[in-house]
Amino acid sequence: MKRKQFFKTAARACLAYAGATVLRGQGTKPAADQAEKERKAREMEKRFKEEYLRTLMENMEKQLDEKTRTKLMEECGRACARRGPLYKQAQKYRGDVKSFVQDMAQLLGKENAVLDGNTVRWGYPRCFCELVAEGPDRLPASYCLCSVGWVLEMFETVAQKPVSVDLVQSVKRGASSCKFLVRL
């Protein structure tokens, strides 16, 4: 091999090795740093949303009368119900509360969906609201009125007439489950 050819080959090998070393180092450490930055950003966003929701609810408690808070939270629950997949299921039962309750008993447990005359004992073995499960602690008790609105929307859709719903107990208020009385 001629001297000029040797230097070219050696230089290429050195450059290739140096480039691989640099790229290998950039491929591991910065990716880990980036993942950590993204995790911290998600955590900060979650804390921001929790604090925002808690502040909103606390101010509603302080500044709005009970009737207004109830109406506002029930409307939020109704909108939530209409966006959920169970609402489409409820629409299939229009006019047939008995079948709806029987089918929901299979999903929720027999003790959580009971039709007794014109009253339905409705409940959940745990809170299904993602904002409660994943959200901040210490939300005011009026937050559970959102669930009342959800139950109202579902049963008014099925019954095809106005119903009334009473919150008996809720996880957010310290109970082990959520329970409602629906009067048809």
Backbone as numpy.savetxt, mean C-alpha at the origin, in Angstrom:
# Nx Ny Nz CAx CAy CAz Cx Cy Cz
61.72 -11.82 -33.80 60.85 -10.66 -33.80 61.76 -9.43 -33.80
61.42 -8.50 -34.59 62.21 -7.27 -34.68 61.90 -6.40 -33.48
62.85 -5.57 -33.19 62.75 -4.70 -32.01 61.50 -3.83 -32.06
61.18 -3.23 -33.17 60.02 -2.35 -33.30 58.74 -3.15 -33.06
58.66 -4.33 -33.62 57.48 -5.19 -33.44 57.34 -5.59 -31.97
58.48 -5.89 -31.33 58.45 -6.28 -29.91 57.86 -5.15 -29.06
58.31 -3.92 -29.25 57.80 -2.80 -28.47 56.30 -2.56 -28.70
55.86 -2.71 -29.93 54.43 -2.56 -30.24 53.61 -3.62 -29.50
54.04 -4.86 -29.55 53.32 -5.96 -28.91 53.32 -5.77 -27.40
54.47 -5.40 -26.84 54.58 -5.19 -25.39 53.70 -4.02 -24.94
53.71 -2.94 -25.72 52.89 -1.76 -25.37 51.41 -2.11 -25.40
50.98 -2.85 -26.39 49.57 -3.27 -26.46 49.19 -4.13 -25.26
50.06 -5.04 -24.90 49.79 -5.93 -23.76 49.69 -5.12 -22.47
50.61 -4.16 -22.30 50.58 -3.30 -21.09 49.31 -2.46 -21.05
48.96 -1.87 -22.17 47.76 -1.05 -22.23 46.51 -1.89 -21.98
46.47 -3.07 -22.54 45.31 -3.95 -22.33 45.20 -4.33 -20.86
46.33 -4.67 -20.23 46.32 -5.04 -18.82 45.89 -3.86 -17.95
46.46 -2.69 -18.23 46.12 -1.49 -17.46 44.65 -1.13 -17.63
44.18 -1.22 -18.86 42.77 -0.92 -19.12 41.84 -1.88 -18.39
42.17 -3.16 -18.42 41.36 -4.16 -17.72 41.36 -3.91 -16.22
42.52 -3.56 -15.67 42.63 -3.27 -14.24 41.77 -2.08 -13.86
41.84 -1.03 -14.65 41.04 0.17 -14.38 39.56 -0.14 -14.48
39.17 -0.82 -15.53 37.76 -1.14 -15.72 37.24 -2.08 -14.63
38.06 -3.04 -14.24 37.65 -3.97 -13.18 37.41 -3.19 -11.89
38.28 -2.29 -11.56 38.13 -1.48 -10.35 36.91 -0.59 -10.41
36.62 -0.01 -11.57 35.46 0.85 -11.72 34.17 0.05 -11.71
34.23 -1.17 -12.17 33.02 -1.99 -12.26 32.51 -2.47 -10.92
33.35 -2.56 -9.91 32.88 -3.10 -8.64 32.58 -2.00 -7.62
33.55 -1.20 -7.32 33.35 -0.22 -6.27 32.30 0.83 -6.60
32.35 1.47 -7.76 31.31 2.46 -8.05 29.90 1.86 -8.11
29.75 0.62 -8.57 28.42 0.00 -8.60 27.89 -0.15 -7.17
28.75 -0.58 -6.26 28.34 -0.71 -4.86 28.00 0.66 -4.28
28.82 1.66 -4.60 28.55 3.02 -4.14 27.22 3.53 -4.69
26.97 3.25 -5.97 25.73 3.70 -6.61 24.53 3.00 -5.97
24.65 1.71 -5.71 23.55 0.98 -5.07 23.26 1.54 -3.68
24.30 1.86 -2.95 24.13 2.44 -1.60 23.48 3.82 -1.69
23.89 4.62 -2.67 23.28 5.94 -2.86 21.79 5.80 -3.19
21.45 4.85 -4.05 20.05 4.63 -4.42 19.24 4.14 -3.21
19.81 3.26 -2.40 19.12 2.78 -1.20 18.86 3.93 -0.24
19.86 4.77 -0.03 19.70 5.92 0.85 18.65 6.89 0.31
18.64 7.10 -1.00 17.65 7.99 -1.62 16.24 7.44 -1.43
16.05 6.12 -1.61 14.73 5.51 -1.41 14.28 5.63 0.05
15.21 5.43 0.96 14.89 5.54 2.39 14.51 6.98 2.74
15.23 7.94 2.20 14.91 9.35 2.45 13.55 9.70 1.87
13.25 9.20 0.68 11.94 9.44 0.05 10.82 8.82 0.89
11.04 7.62 1.40 10.05 6.95 2.24 9.79 7.77 3.51
10.85 8.22 4.17 10.69 9.04 5.38 9.95 10.34 5.08
10.27 10.96 3.93 9.58 12.19 3.54 8.08 11.94 3.39
7.71 10.88 2.67 6.29 10.57 2.47 5.59 10.26 3.79
6.24 9.52 4.66 5.66 9.21 5.97 5.41 10.48 6.77
6.39 11.35 6.81 6.24 12.59 7.57 5.17 13.49 6.95
5.12 13.52 5.64 4.10 14.32 4.96 2.71 13.81 5.32
2.51 12.50 5.23 1.21 11.91 5.54 0.85 12.14 7.01
1.80 11.95 7.91 1.53 12.16 9.33 1.15 13.62 9.59
1.88 14.55 8.99 1.58 15.97 9.17 0.20 16.31 8.63
-0.13 15.80 7.44 -1.45 16.03 6.85 -2.55 15.52 7.78
-2.40 14.31 8.27 -3.42 13.73 9.14 -3.54 14.49 10.46
-2.41 14.86 11.04 -2.44 15.60 12.31 -3.13 16.96 12.12
-2.86 17.62 11.01 -3.50 18.90 10.75 -4.99 18.75 10.47
-5.37 17.66 9.83 -6.81 17.40 9.64 -7.49 17.25 10.99
-6.84 16.53 11.90 -7.40 16.33 13.24 -7.58 17.67 13.96
-6.61 18.56 13.82 -6.63 19.84 14.52 -7.58 20.85 13.87
-7.68 20.86 12.55 -8.33 21.95 11.86 -9.71 21.64 11.28
-10.04 20.37 11.14 -11.33 20.02 10.54 -12.25 19.41 11.59
-13.52 19.74 11.50 -14.48 19.13 12.42 -14.65 17.66 12.05
-15.23 16.90 12.97 -15.35 15.45 12.79 -16.14 15.08 11.53
-17.21 15.79 11.26 -18.04 15.48 10.09 -17.24 15.66 8.80
-16.46 16.72 8.72 -15.65 16.98 7.52 -14.55 15.95 7.38
-13.86 15.63 8.50 -12.81 14.60 8.46 -13.38 13.26 8.01
-14.54 12.92 8.54 -15.17 11.65 8.19 -15.48 11.60 6.70
-16.09 12.64 6.19 -16.44 12.68 4.77 -15.20 12.61 3.89
-14.17 13.37 4.23 -12.94 13.39 3.47 -12.28 12.01 3.44
-12.15 11.38 4.59 -11.49 10.07 4.66 -12.33 8.99 3.98
-13.64 9.05 4.15 -14.49 8.06 3.47 -14.39 8.19 1.96
-14.30 9.41 1.46 -14.15 9.61 0.01 -12.81 9.07 -0.48
-11.78 9.22 0.32 -10.48 8.63 -0.04 -10.60 7.11 -0.12
-11.30 6.51 0.84 -11.49 5.06 0.84 -12.31 4.58 -0.34
-13.33 5.34 -0.69 -14.16 4.97 -1.85 -13.31 4.98 -3.13
-12.49 6.01 -3.28 -11.62 6.10 -4.46 -10.62 4.95 -4.48
-10.09 4.60 -3.34 -9.16 3.48 -3.24 -9.86 2.19 -3.66
-11.08 1.99 -3.21 -11.84 0.78 -3.57 -12.03 0.70 -5.08
-12.39 1.81 -5.69 -12.64 1.81 -7.14 -11.38 1.53 -7.96
-10.21 1.80 -7.40 -8.95 1.54 -8.10 -8.46 0.11 -7.92
-9.00 -0.60 -6.94 -8.49 -1.92 -6.61 -9.10 -3.05 -7.41
-8.43 -4.18 -7.46 -8.91 -5.33 -8.23 -10.18 -5.96 -7.66
-10.41 -5.84 -6.37 -11.60 -6.44 -5.77 -12.87 -5.73 -6.21
-12.75 -4.47 -6.62 -13.92 -3.71 -7.07 -14.53 -4.35 -8.32
-13.70 -4.79 -9.23 -14.21 -5.45 -10.44 -14.93 -6.74 -10.06
-14.42 -7.41 -9.06 -15.07 -8.62 -8.56 -16.44 -8.26 -7.96
-16.48 -7.20 -7.17 -17.74 -6.77 -6.55 -18.78 -6.41 -7.60
-18.36 -5.82 -8.69 -19.30 -5.45 -9.75 -19.99 -6.67 -10.36
-19.34 -7.79 -10.33 -19.93 -9.02 -10.87 -21.08 -9.53 -10.00
-21.12 -9.09 -8.75 -22.15 -9.55 -7.80 -23.30 -8.57 -7.64
-23.41 -7.59 -8.49 -24.46 -6.57 -8.34 -25.81 -7.22 -8.06
-26.39 -6.81 -6.94 -27.70 -7.32 -6.55 -27.65 -8.65 -5.80
-26.49 -9.21 -5.59 -26.38 -10.53 -4.94 -25.38 -10.47 -3.78
-25.79 -9.81 -2.70 -24.93 -9.64 -1.53 -24.59 -11.00 -0.92
-25.54 -11.89 -0.87 -25.32 -13.20 -0.25 -24.15 -13.94 -0.91
-24.13 -14.01 -2.23 -23.05 -14.70 -2.94 -21.72 -13.98 -2.75
-21.75 -12.65 -2.77 -20.53 -11.88 -2.56 -19.93 -12.20 -1.20
-20.76 -12.16 -0.17 -20.28 -12.43 1.19 -19.76 -13.87 1.29
-20.47 -14.83 0.71 -20.02 -16.22 0.76 -18.66 -16.38 0.08
-18.48 -15.77 -1.07 -17.20 -15.88 -1.76 -16.08 -15.16 -1.02
-16.39 -14.02 -0.43 -15.38 -13.29 0.33 -14.99 -14.03 1.61
-15.91 -14.83 2.15 -15.60 -15.62 3.35 -14.47 -16.62 3.05
-14.42 -17.10 1.83 -13.34 -18.01 1.45 -12.00 -17.29 1.42
-12.02 -16.03 1.06 -10.80 -15.24 0.98 -10.38 -14.70 2.36
-11.35 -14.19 3.11 -11.06 -13.50 4.38 -11.15 -14.40 5.60
-11.80 -15.54 5.45 -12.08 -16.40 6.59 -13.55 -16.29 6.94
-14.17 -17.41 7.30 -15.62 -17.44 7.54 -16.07 -16.46 8.61
-15.24 -16.23 9.62 -15.61 -15.31 10.69 -15.55 -13.85 10.26
-14.97 -13.57 9.11 -14.78 -12.20 8.64 -15.76 -11.76 7.56
-16.68 -12.63 7.18 -17.67 -12.28 6.17 -18.93 -13.09 6.47
-19.81 -12.50 7.28 -21.02 -13.20 7.74 -22.24 -12.34 7.45
-23.18 -12.90 6.72 -24.45 -12.21 6.45 -25.47 -12.72 7.45
-26.05 -11.78 8.22 -27.04 -12.12 9.22 -28.23 -11.18 9.02
-29.22 -11.65 8.25 -30.37 -10.79 7.92 -29.92 -9.65 7.02
-30.12 -8.42 7.49 -29.71 -7.23 6.73 -28.40 -6.63 7.23
-27.65 -7.43 7.98 -26.37 -6.95 8.51 -25.26 -7.90 8.08
-24.14 -7.31 7.70 -22.95 -8.10 7.36 -21.89 -7.77 8.40
-21.36 -8.81 9.02 -20.19 -8.65 9.89 -18.98 -8.88 8.99
-18.23 -7.81 8.78 -17.14 -7.81 7.80 -15.84 -7.53 8.53
-14.79 -8.21 8.18 -13.52 -7.96 8.86 -12.33 -8.46 8.10
-11.17 -8.06 8.61 -9.90 -8.48 8.04 -9.03 -9.02 9.16
-8.33 -10.12 8.91 -7.46 -10.67 9.94 -6.25 -9.79 10.23
-5.98 -8.85 9.32 -4.89 -7.87 9.49 -5.27 -6.64 8.67
-4.55 -5.56 8.85 -4.81 -4.36 8.07 -4.23 -4.54 6.68
-5.06 -4.37 5.65 -4.61 -4.52 4.27 -4.17 -3.21 3.64
-4.32 -2.10 4.34 -3.91 -0.81 3.79 -2.39 -0.73 3.74
-1.84 -0.53 2.56 -0.39 -0.44 2.40 0.19 0.76 3.15
-0.58 1.82 3.24 -0.08 3.01 3.95 0.05 2.76 5.44
-0.78 1.88 5.98 -0.65 1.54 7.39 0.46 0.52 7.57
0.46 -0.52 6.73 1.45 -1.58 6.85 2.86 -1.05 6.61
3.03 -0.22 5.60 4.34 0.30 5.23 4.54 1.74 5.66
3.51 2.35 6.17 3.57 3.78 6.45 3.98 4.10 7.87
3.79 5.34 8.23 4.26 5.81 9.54 3.40 5.31 10.69
4.02 5.18 11.84 3.29 4.90 13.07 2.61 6.19 13.49
1.75 6.07 14.46 1.13 7.22 15.10 0.22 8.04 14.20
-0.39 7.42 13.19 -1.40 8.15 12.43 -2.63 8.30 13.32
-3.33 9.43 13.22 -4.53 9.62 14.03 -5.59 8.55 13.74
-6.45 8.32 14.70 -7.49 7.30 14.59 -8.44 7.54 13.42
-8.61 8.80 13.03 -9.54 9.07 11.93 -9.03 8.50 10.60
-7.77 8.09 10.55 -7.26 7.47 9.33 -8.08 6.24 8.96
-8.59 5.52 9.93 -9.35 4.29 9.68 -10.70 4.56 9.02
-11.13 5.80 9.00 -12.38 6.13 8.30 -12.22 5.92 6.79
-11.00 5.90 6.32 -10.73 5.57 4.93 -11.23 4.15 4.65
-10.98 3.24 5.56 -11.46 1.86 5.39 -12.97 1.78 5.42
-13.60 2.62 6.21 -15.06 2.67 6.23 -15.56 3.04 4.83
-14.93 4.02 4.21 -15.30 4.40 2.85 -15.08 3.28 1.85
-14.02 2.53 2.03 -13.73 1.39 1.15 -14.86 0.36 1.25
-15.24 0.03 2.48 -16.31 -0.96 2.69 -17.63 -0.42 2.15
-17.91 0.87 2.37 -19.12 1.48 1.83 -19.19 1.31 0.31
-18.12 1.65 -0.36 -18.09 1.58 -1.83 -18.32 0.15 -2.31
-17.66 -0.79 -1.68 -17.80 -2.19 -2.10 -19.24 -2.67 -1.92
-19.82 -2.43 -0.75 -21.16 -2.96 -0.49 -22.25 -2.18 -1.22
-22.06 -0.90 -1.43 -23.05 -0.16 -2.22 -23.00 -0.61 -3.68
-21.82 -0.99 -4.14 -21.69 -1.52 -5.51 -22.43 -2.85 -5.61
-22.25 -3.71 -4.64 -22.89 -5.03 -4.67 -24.39 -4.90 -4.40
-24.78 -4.17 -3.36 -26.19 -4.07 -2.97 -27.00 -3.20 -3.93
-26.32 -2.33 -4.67 -26.98 -1.42 -5.59 -27.92 -0.45 -4.88
-27.54 -0.09 -3.65 -28.29 0.88 -2.87 -27.39 1.40 -1.75
-27.74 2.52 -1.13 -26.93 3.03 -0.01 -26.94 2.04 1.16
-25.80 1.94 1.82 -25.67 1.12 3.02 -25.02 2.00 4.09
-25.01 1.52 5.32 -24.25 2.22 6.36 -23.20 1.27 6.90
-22.07 1.84 7.31 -20.96 1.04 7.82 -20.48 1.65 9.12
-20.36 0.80 10.13 -19.80 1.22 11.42 -18.47 0.50 11.61
-17.46 1.26 12.01 -16.17 0.68 12.35 -16.26 0.18 13.79
-16.06 -1.10 13.98 -16.13 -1.70 15.32 -14.76 -1.66 15.97
-13.73 -2.06 15.22 -12.36 -2.04 15.73 -11.40 -2.02 14.55
-10.15 -1.61 14.82 -9.15 -1.60 13.75 -7.75 -1.82 14.31
-6.89 -2.31 13.45 -5.50 -2.55 13.83 -4.85 -1.23 14.21
-5.10 -0.19 13.43 -4.48 1.11 13.69 -4.89 1.67 15.05
-6.07 1.27 15.52 -6.55 1.74 16.82 -6.22 0.76 17.94
-5.37 -0.22 17.64 -4.87 -1.11 18.69 -5.46 -2.51 18.73
-6.41 -2.84 17.89 -7.00 -4.18 17.88 -6.13 -5.12 17.05
-6.39 -6.40 17.16 -5.62 -7.39 16.40 -6.16 -7.57 14.98
-7.35 -7.04 14.72 -7.96 -7.16 13.40 -8.89 -5.97 13.17
-9.38 -5.84 11.93 -10.33 -4.78 11.60 -11.71 -5.41 11.46
-12.71 -4.78 12.06 -14.09 -5.29 11.99 -15.06 -4.14 11.73
-16.08 -4.47 10.91 -17.09 -3.49 10.51 -18.46 -4.15 10.60
-19.48 -3.33 10.80 -20.86 -3.76 10.66 -21.44 -3.02 9.46
-21.93 -3.77 8.50 -22.53 -3.20 7.29 -24.01 -3.43 7.38
-24.78 -2.33 7.34 -26.23 -2.44 7.38 -26.78 -2.16 6.00
-27.43 -3.17 5.46 -27.94 -3.09 4.08 -29.26 -2.35 4.03
